[in-house]
Amino acid sequence: MKSDLVEKASEIVSDPLVLINMVSKRVRQLNSGRSPLIPTRPSMGAADIALTEIIEGKIRLVPGGATESP
């Protein structure tokens, strides 16, 4: 996981625990076969993909604590 991605995602999701939960949930989805919502490179791990999706607004927190993808 790249620290610059964590910093950028932290600007969008300011609560570290919420960010961790969002990334964890998305990593589980990706590892179970869900397709990435962004173009990926072979060097990107699942956490990098999840963080980039958050940064690019592909995944966001909605009221009630759920996550959604547009």
Backbone as JSON Lines, residues from 0, in Angstrom:
{"i":0,"aa":"M","n":[0.85,-1.16,0.0],"ca":[0.0,0.0,0.0],"c":[0.9,1.23,0.0]}
{"i":1,"aa":"K","n":[0.6,2.14,-0.88],"ca":[1.45,3.33,-1.04],"c":[0.98,4.45,-0.11]}
{"i":2,"aa":"S","n":[1.92,5.05,0.6],"ca":[1.58,6.08,1.59],"c":[0.98,7.32,0.95]}
{"i":3,"aa":"D","n":[1.38,7.65,-0.29],"ca":[0.79,8.83,-0.93],"c":[-0.69,8.61,-1.22]}
{"i":4,"aa":"L","n":[-1.07,7.38,-1.53],"ca":[-2.49,7.08,-1.74],"c":[-3.27,7.19,-0.43]}
{"i":5,"aa":"V","n":[-2.66,6.73,0.66],"ca":[-3.31,6.83,1.97],"c":[-3.53,8.29,2.34]}
{"i":6,"aa":"E","n":[-2.53,9.11,2.1],"ca":[-2.65,10.55,2.41],"c":[-3.76,11.2,1.59]}
{"i":7,"aa":"K","n":[-3.82,10.91,0.3],"ca":[-4.85,11.5,-0.55],"c":[-6.25,11.01,-0.15]}
{"i":8,"aa":"A","n":[-6.37,9.73,0.15],"ca":[-7.67,9.18,0.56],"c":[-8.09,9.75,1.91]}
{"i":9,"aa":"S","n":[-7.11,10.04,2.78],"ca":[-7.4,10.62,4.1],"c":[-7.98,12.02,3.98]}
{"i":10,"aa":"E","n":[-7.68,12.71,2.89],"ca":[-8.27,14.02,2.67],"c":[-9.76,13.91,2.33]}
{"i":11,"aa":"I","n":[-10.15,12.77,1.77],"ca":[-11.55,12.55,1.38],"c":[-12.34,11.93,2.53]}
{"i":12,"aa":"V","n":[-11.74,10.93,3.17],"ca":[-12.37,10.26,4.32],"c":[-11.49,10.58,5.52]}
{"i":13,"aa":"S","n":[-11.91,11.57,6.31],"ca":[-11.04,12.09,7.37],"c":[-10.92,11.18,8.59]}
{"i":14,"aa":"D","n":[-11.9,10.33,8.83],"ca":[-11.85,9.43,9.99],"c":[-11.03,8.19,9.6]}
{"i":15,"aa":"P","n":[-9.87,7.99,10.24],"ca":[-9.01,6.86,9.87],"c":[-9.69,5.5,10.02]}
{"i":16,"aa":"L","n":[-10.53,5.34,11.02],"ca":[-11.2,4.05,11.2],"c":[-12.19,3.77,10.08]}
{"i":17,"aa":"V","n":[-12.89,4.8,9.64],"ca":[-13.82,4.65,8.53],"c":[-13.05,4.32,7.25]}
{"i":18,"aa":"L","n":[-11.95,5.01,7.03],"ca":[-11.13,4.73,5.84],"c":[-10.63,3.29,5.85]}
{"i":19,"aa":"I","n":[-10.14,2.84,6.98],"ca":[-9.67,1.46,7.1],"c":[-10.78,0.48,6.79]}
{"i":20,"aa":"N","n":[-11.97,0.74,7.32],"ca":[-13.09,-0.16,7.07],"c":[-13.51,-0.16,5.61]}
{"i":21,"aa":"M","n":[-13.51,1.01,4.99],"ca":[-13.86,1.08,3.57],"c":[-12.86,0.31,2.71]}
{"i":22,"aa":"V","n":[-11.58,0.52,2.98],"ca":[-10.54,-0.16,2.19],"c":[-10.61,-1.67,2.43]}
{"i":23,"aa":"S","n":[-10.79,-2.07,3.68],"ca":[-10.86,-3.5,4.0],"c":[-12.02,-4.18,3.28]}
{"i":24,"aa":"K","n":[-13.17,-3.52,3.31],"ca":[-14.36,-4.1,2.65],"c":[-14.11,-4.22,1.15]}
{"i":25,"aa":"R","n":[-13.54,-3.19,0.55],"ca":[-13.3,-3.22,-0.89],"c":[-12.23,-4.24,-1.27]}
{"i":26,"aa":"V","n":[-11.2,-4.38,-0.44],"ca":[-10.17,-5.39,-0.69],"c":[-10.8,-6.79,-0.68]}
{"i":27,"aa":"R","n":[-11.68,-7.04,0.28],"ca":[-12.37,-8.34,0.33],"c":[-13.18,-8.56,-0.95]}
{"i":28,"aa":"Q","n":[-13.86,-7.52,-1.42],"ca":[-14.65,-7.64,-2.65],"c":[-13.74,-7.94,-3.84]}
{"i":29,"aa":"L","n":[-12.65,-7.22,-3.95],"ca":[-11.72,-7.43,-5.06],"c":[-11.12,-8.83,-5.01]}
{"i":30,"aa":"N","n":[-10.75,-9.28,-3.82],"ca":[-10.14,-10.61,-3.68],"c":[-11.14,-11.74,-3.94]}
{"i":31,"aa":"S","n":[-12.44,-11.42,-3.82],"ca":[-13.45,-12.45,-4.08],"c":[-13.92,-12.43,-5.53]}
{"i":32,"aa":"G","n":[-13.3,-11.58,-6.36],"ca":[-13.59,-11.62,-7.78],"c":[-14.27,-10.4,-8.37]}
{"i":33,"aa":"R","n":[-14.62,-9.43,-7.55],"ca":[-15.23,-8.21,-8.08],"c":[-14.23,-7.48,-8.97]}
{"i":34,"aa":"S","n":[-14.72,-6.82,-10.0],"ca":[-13.85,-6.11,-10.94],"c":[-13.49,-4.73,-10.4]}
{"i":35,"aa":"P","n":[-12.27,-4.28,-10.63],"ca":[-11.89,-2.92,-10.26],"c":[-12.73,-1.9,-11.03]}
{"i":36,"aa":"L","n":[-12.97,-0.76,-10.4],"ca":[-13.74,0.32,-11.01],"c":[-12.85,1.33,-11.73]}
{"i":37,"aa":"I","n":[-11.55,1.05,-11.74],"ca":[-10.56,1.94,-12.35],"c":[-9.62,1.1,-13.22]}
{"i":38,"aa":"P","n":[-8.94,1.73,-14.16],"ca":[-7.89,1.01,-14.89],"c":[-6.75,0.68,-13.91]}
{"i":39,"aa":"T","n":[-6.24,-0.51,-13.98],"ca":[-5.19,-0.92,-13.05],"c":[-3.91,-1.26,-13.78]}
{"i":40,"aa":"R","n":[-2.83,-1.3,-13.01],"ca":[-1.52,-1.74,-13.51],"c":[-1.14,-3.0,-12.74]}
{"i":41,"aa":"P","n":[-0.32,-3.84,-13.31],"ca":[0.08,-5.07,-12.62],"c":[0.73,-4.83,-11.26]}
{"i":42,"aa":"S","n":[1.36,-3.67,-11.08],"ca":[2.05,-3.39,-9.82],"c":[1.1,-2.99,-8.69]}
{"i":43,"aa":"M","n":[-0.18,-2.77,-9.0],"ca":[-1.14,-2.32,-7.99],"c":[-1.69,-3.51,-7.21]}
{"i":44,"aa":"G","n":[-1.63,-3.41,-5.88],"ca":[-2.27,-4.41,-5.04],"c":[-3.73,-4.03,-4.82]}
{"i":45,"aa":"A","n":[-4.46,-4.9,-4.17],"ca":[-5.89,-4.66,-3.93],"c":[-6.11,-3.4,-3.09]}
{"i":46,"aa":"A","n":[-5.25,-3.16,-2.11],"ca":[-5.4,-1.96,-1.27],"c":[-5.14,-0.69,-2.08]}
{"i":47,"aa":"D","n":[-4.16,-0.74,-2.98],"ca":[-3.89,0.42,-3.85],"c":[-5.09,0.69,-4.76]}
{"i":48,"aa":"I","n":[-5.69,-0.36,-5.27],"ca":[-6.87,-0.2,-6.12],"c":[-8.01,0.42,-5.31]}
{"i":49,"aa":"A","n":[-8.25,-0.1,-4.11],"ca":[-9.33,0.42,-3.27],"c":[-9.1,1.88,-2.93]}
{"i":50,"aa":"L","n":[-7.89,2.25,-2.55],"ca":[-7.58,3.64,-2.23],"c":[-7.77,4.55,-3.44]}
{"i":51,"aa":"T","n":[-7.32,4.11,-4.6],"ca":[-7.46,4.9,-5.81],"c":[-8.94,5.07,-6.17]}
{"i":52,"aa":"E","n":[-9.73,4.04,-5.97],"ca":[-11.16,4.14,-6.22],"c":[-11.8,5.19,-5.31]}
{"i":53,"aa":"I","n":[-11.37,5.25,-4.07],"ca":[-11.88,6.25,-3.13],"c":[-11.44,7.65,-3.59]}
{"i":54,"aa":"I","n":[-10.17,7.79,-3.93],"ca":[-9.62,9.08,-4.36],"c":[-10.36,9.59,-5.61]}
{"i":55,"aa":"E","n":[-10.65,8.7,-6.54],"ca":[-11.29,9.1,-7.79],"c":[-12.81,9.21,-7.67]}
{"i":56,"aa":"G","n":[-13.34,8.97,-6.47],"ca":[-14.78,9.11,-6.27],"c":[-15.6,7.94,-6.78]}
{"i":57,"aa":"K","n":[-14.96,6.83,-7.06],"ca":[-15.68,5.65,-7.54],"c":[-16.38,4.92,-6.4]}
{"i":58,"aa":"I","n":[-15.85,5.1,-5.2],"ca":[-16.45,4.52,-3.99],"c":[-16.54,5.65,-2.98]}
{"i":59,"aa":"R","n":[-17.68,5.75,-2.33],"ca":[-17.83,6.81,-1.34],"c":[-18.7,6.33,-0.19]}
{"i":60,"aa":"L","n":[-18.59,7.03,0.89],"ca":[-19.38,6.74,2.09],"c":[-20.72,7.43,1.95]}
{"i":61,"aa":"V","n":[-21.78,6.72,2.25],"ca":[-23.11,7.32,2.22],"c":[-23.67,7.36,3.65]}
{"i":62,"aa":"P","n":[-24.64,8.22,3.91],"ca":[-25.21,8.27,5.26],"c":[-25.65,6.89,5.74]}
{"i":63,"aa":"G","n":[-25.35,6.62,7.01],"ca":[-25.66,5.31,7.57],"c":[-24.47,4.39,7.6]}
{"i":64,"aa":"G","n":[-23.34,4.85,7.04],"ca":[-22.11,4.08,7.12],"c":[-21.87,3.09,6.01]}
{"i":65,"aa":"A","n":[-22.78,3.02,5.03],"ca":[-22.6,2.09,3.92],"c":[-21.67,2.72,2.88]}
{"i":66,"aa":"T","n":[-21.14,1.88,2.02],"ca":[-20.35,2.38,0.89],"c":[-21.1,2.07,-0.38]}
{"i":67,"aa":"E","n":[-20.9,2.9,-1.36],"ca":[-21.54,2.64,-2.65],"c":[-20.58,2.99,-3.75]}
{"i":68,"aa":"S","n":[-20.82,2.36,-4.89],"ca":[-20.07,2.71,-6.07],"c":[-21.06,3.22,-7.1]}
{"i":69,"aa":"P","n":[-20.73,4.33,-7.74],"ca":[-21.66,4.93,-8.71],"c":[-21.91,4.05,-9.9]}
